[in-house]
Amino acid sequence: MPNPSFVIPLFLQSALLPFVLALAALLMLRTPRLARLAPLVAVSLGFLASYVAVYHAQWSFSPQQSLDWLPWIVLLGSAGVVATENAGSAAMRQVGRLAISVGCAALVAWPALASGGLPKAVLPIAATALLMWAAWTYLGATVKQRPTPAPVLAVVAGGAALALMLDASQVIGQLSGALAMTLVACLAFNMPRLRTVFSGTATGLAVLLLGMLLANAYFYAGFALGYVLLLVGGLLADPLVAGINRLRQRHGGVGSWVLTGALAAIPVLTTVGLAIRAAQASGGY
């Protein structure tokens, strides 16, 4: 049986705290004038609060390691995401998304350059940036049509949290769990009808944070590339369900987002199962 002195702090820091603060932000910003910013503020506030609770003793104001950049990504990245999503043309939005994705990927890989050198870092940076850019671009467009990005990202981030704590890094796992709980707060706030609860800006920030956490886990915590790809594969549930609905000439509704979340959970639960198996094999579970 898990030790309560270990489990309770995890629950408070990575589940209750980000959920409550994200929900509070949504409640305070529910006026028509501020509603567009509410999801972005909720994700930012909930994640930052959990980051402080989990990582404050290790954090350096002048970043010394990759995870030290996360608060700056939340603050400066949020401004960049807002500017990008409000750009006047589609081309400018794409350029902005790609530039921010490349910058975030470079920040993750930068501490590894001293040992591996720039040539070895170029491919991982490019791959990480392209994945973040593609996910941001697709989900940012999708959120204007249907409410599926929030549940899909919540499922993937939550599964990543479990797999990471079992197999790689408790800290990165806790932060992934915090991100998932801010998204769950957005869903809970809009129940039972589940209106379009997210915005392009909140989607962009959530994708960047999830991408940076998974990249950190891969580069520095030994998280298997196969696990990362399985988790990222969970994001493909939305285009799959959207394609099925088009073939059946149906519009997405509550059933569609439930089905999307269920399909996203398949590769996510597979990852968690593999992580449990690996932990049992090493005697750590």
C-alpha positions in Angstrom: 0.0 0.0 0.0 1.4 3.4 -0.9 2.8 5.5 1.9 0.4 8.4 2.7 3.3 10.7 3.5 4.5 10.2 -0.1 1.1 10.2 -1.9 -0.6 13.1 -0.1 2.0 15.8 -1.1 1.9 14.5 -4.7 -1.8 14.9 -4.7 -1.8 18.4 -3.2 1.1 19.7 -5.3 0.2 18.2 -8.7 -3.6 17.7 -8.6 -5.5 19.8 -6.1 -3.4 23.0 -6.2 -3.3 23.4 -10.0 -7.0 22.4 -10.3 -8.3 24.8 -7.7 -6.2 27.8 -8.9 -7.1 27.1 -12.6 -10.8 26.9 -11.6 -10.5 30.1 -9.6 -9.0 31.9 -12.6 -11.8 30.8 -14.8 -14.4 32.0 -12.3 -12.8 35.4 -11.8 -12.4 36.0 -15.6 -15.8 34.8 -16.7 -16.9 38.3 -17.8 -17.4 38.7 -21.5 -14.5 41.1 -21.8 -12.0 38.7 -20.2 -13.4 35.3 -21.1 -11.1 34.9 -24.1 -8.0 35.1 -21.8 -9.5 33.0 -19.1 -8.2 29.5 -20.3 -4.7 30.9 -21.0 -4.5 32.4 -17.5 -6.0 29.3 -15.9 -3.3 27.0 -17.5 -0.5 29.5 -16.7 -1.6 30.1 -13.0 -2.3 26.4 -12.2 0.9 25.2 -13.8 3.1 27.9 -12.2 1.7 27.3 -8.8 2.5 23.6 -9.1 5.9 24.3 -10.4 6.7 26.5 -7.4 5.4 23.8 -5.0 7.3 20.9 -6.7 10.5 22.5 -8.0 11.2 25.7 -5.9 14.1 24.3 -4.0 16.0 23.4 -7.3 15.0 26.4 -9.4 17.6 29.0 -10.4 16.6 32.5 -11.4 19.4 32.4 -14.0 18.6 29.1 -15.7 21.2 26.4 -15.2 19.3 23.5 -16.5 16.4 22.9 -18.9 13.6 22.8 -16.3 14.7 26.2 -15.0 13.3 27.7 -18.2 9.7 26.6 -17.6 8.5 29.7 -15.6 10.0 31.9 -18.3 8.3 29.9 -21.0 4.9 30.3 -19.2 5.3 34.1 -18.8 7.1 35.1 -22.0 5.7 32.2 -24.0 2.2 33.3 -23.1 2.9 36.8 -24.5 4.4 35.2 -27.6 1.4 32.9 -28.1 -1.1 35.7 -27.7 0.8 37.8 -30.2 1.1 34.9 -32.6 -2.6 33.9 -32.4 -3.7 37.5 -33.0 -1.4 38.0 -36.0 -3.2 39.5 -39.0 -2.4 36.8 -41.5 -2.3 33.0 -41.5 1.3 33.1 -42.8 2.4 35.2 -39.9 0.7 32.9 -37.4 2.5 29.9 -38.9 5.9 31.7 -38.8 5.3 32.7 -35.2 4.3 29.2 -34.1 7.3 27.7 -35.8 9.7 30.3 -34.3 8.4 29.8 -30.8 8.5 26.0 -31.2 12.1 26.2 -32.3 13.0 28.5 -29.4 11.4 26.2 -26.9 13.0 23.1 -28.4 16.4 24.8 -28.3 16.0 25.8 -24.7 15.4 22.1 -23.8 18.4 20.9 -25.8 20.8 23.7 -24.9 22.3 22.2 -21.7 23.1 19.0 -23.6 25.2 20.9 -26.2 28.3 20.9 -24.0 28.5 17.2 -24.1 27.1 16.3 -27.5 27.9 19.4 -29.5 25.7 21.4 -31.9 25.7 18.9 -34.8 24.2 16.2 -32.6 21.5 18.5 -31.2 20.3 19.9 -34.5 18.1 16.8 -35.4 16.5 16.5 -32.0 15.8 20.2 -31.8 14.2 20.1 -35.3 12.1 17.0 -34.6 10.9 18.5 -31.3 10.1 21.8 -32.8 8.2 20.3 -35.8 6.1 18.1 -33.5 5.2 21.1 -31.3 4.5 23.3 -34.3 2.3 20.6 -36.0 0.3 19.9 -32.8 -0.2 23.6 -32.1 -1.2 24.3 -35.6 -3.8 21.5 -35.8 -5.2 21.8 -32.4 -5.3 25.6 -32.5 -7.5 25.4 -35.6 -9.6 22.5 -34.2 -10.5 24.4 -31.0 -12.5 26.9 -33.1 -14.7 24.1 -34.4 -15.1 21.6 -31.5 -14.1 21.2 -27.8 -11.8 18.1 -28.3 -8.3 19.7 -27.8 -8.7 20.2 -24.0 -9.8 16.5 -23.2 -7.2 15.1 -25.6 -4.4 17.1 -24.2 -5.6 16.3 -20.6 -5.6 12.5 -21.4 -2.1 12.7 -22.9 -0.6 14.9 -20.2 -2.2 12.8 -17.4 -0.9 9.5 -19.0 2.5 11.1 -19.4 2.5 12.0 -15.7 1.8 8.4 -14.6 4.4 6.9 -17.0 7.1 9.4 -16.1 6.7 8.9 -12.3 6.9 5.2 -12.8 9.8 5.0 -15.3 11.7 8.3 -15.5 11.3 11.4 -13.4 9.0 12.1 -10.5 9.4 15.9 -10.9 8.6 15.9 -14.6 5.8 13.5 -14.0 4.3 15.8 -11.3 4.5 18.8 -13.6 2.8 16.8 -16.4 0.1 15.9 -13.9 -0.3 19.6 -13.0 -0.7 20.5 -16.7 -3.4 17.8 -17.0 -5.3 19.1 -14.0 -5.4 22.7 -15.3 -7.0 21.2 -18.5 -9.4 19.1 -16.3 -10.4 22.4 -14.5 -11.3 23.9 -17.9 -13.5 20.9 -18.7 -15.1 20.9 -15.2 -15.9 24.6 -15.5 -17.9 24.1 -18.6 -19.8 20.9 -17.7 -22.3 19.5 -18.3 -22.7 20.7 -21.9 -19.0 21.1 -22.6 -19.0 24.2 -24.7 -15.9 25.1 -26.6 -13.8 25.6 -23.5 -10.4 26.4 -24.9 -8.8 29.0 -27.0 -6.0 29.1 -29.5 -3.8 30.8 -27.0 -4.4 28.3 -24.3 -3.9 25.4 -26.7 -0.6 26.8 -27.9 0.7 27.2 -24.4 -0.5 23.7 -23.3 1.2 22.1 -26.4 4.5 24.0 -25.7 4.5 22.9 -22.0 3.7 19.3 -22.8 6.3 19.2 -25.6 9.0 20.7 -23.3 8.2 18.2 -20.5 8.3 15.2 -22.8 11.5 16.5 -24.4 13.1 17.0 -21.0 12.1 13.5 -20.0 13.7 12.1 -23.2 16.9 14.1 -23.2 17.7 14.0 -19.4 15.6 11.3 -17.6 16.0 8.3 -19.9 12.3 8.3 -21.0 12.1 6.0 -24.0 11.5 7.5 -27.4 8.9 4.8 -28.0 6.9 6.1 -25.0 7.1 9.7 -26.3 5.8 8.6 -29.7 3.0 6.6 -28.2 1.9 9.6 -26.1 2.1 12.0 -29.0 0.1 9.4 -31.0 -2.8 10.0 -28.6 -3.2 13.4 -30.2 -4.1 11.7 -33.5 -7.4 10.6 -32.0 -9.1 13.9 -32.9 -8.4 13.8 -36.7 -9.4 10.1 -36.7 -12.8 10.9 -35.1 -13.2 13.9 -37.3 -12.6 11.8 -40.4 -15.1 9.2 -39.2 -17.7 11.9 -38.6 -17.2 13.3 -42.1 -17.6 9.9 -43.6 -20.8 9.4 -41.6 -21.9 13.0 -42.4 -22.2 13.8 -38.7 -21.3 16.8 -36.6 -19.2 16.5 -33.6 -21.1 16.5 -30.3 -20.7 15.2 -26.8 -20.4 11.7 -28.1 -17.5 12.8 -30.4 -15.4 14.3 -27.7 -16.0 11.2 -25.4 -14.9 9.0 -28.3 -11.9 11.2 -29.0 -10.8 11.0 -25.4 -11.3 7.2 -25.4 -9.2 6.7 -28.5 -6.5 9.0 -27.2 -6.4 6.9 -24.0 -5.5 3.7 -25.9 -1.8 4.7 -26.7 -1.6 6.5 -23.4 -2.7 3.5 -21.4 -0.3 1.4 -23.4 2.5 3.7 -22.4 1.5 3.5 -18.8 1.3 -0.3 -18.9 4.8 -0.5 -20.5 6.1 1.8 -17.8 4.6 -0.3 -15.1 6.1 -3.5 -16.6 9.5 -1.8 -16.9 9.3 -0.7 -13.3 8.3 -4.2 -12.1 11.2 -5.7 -14.0 13.7 -3.3 -12.4 12.2 -3.9 -8.9 11.1 -0.3 -8.6 7.3 -0.8 -8.5 
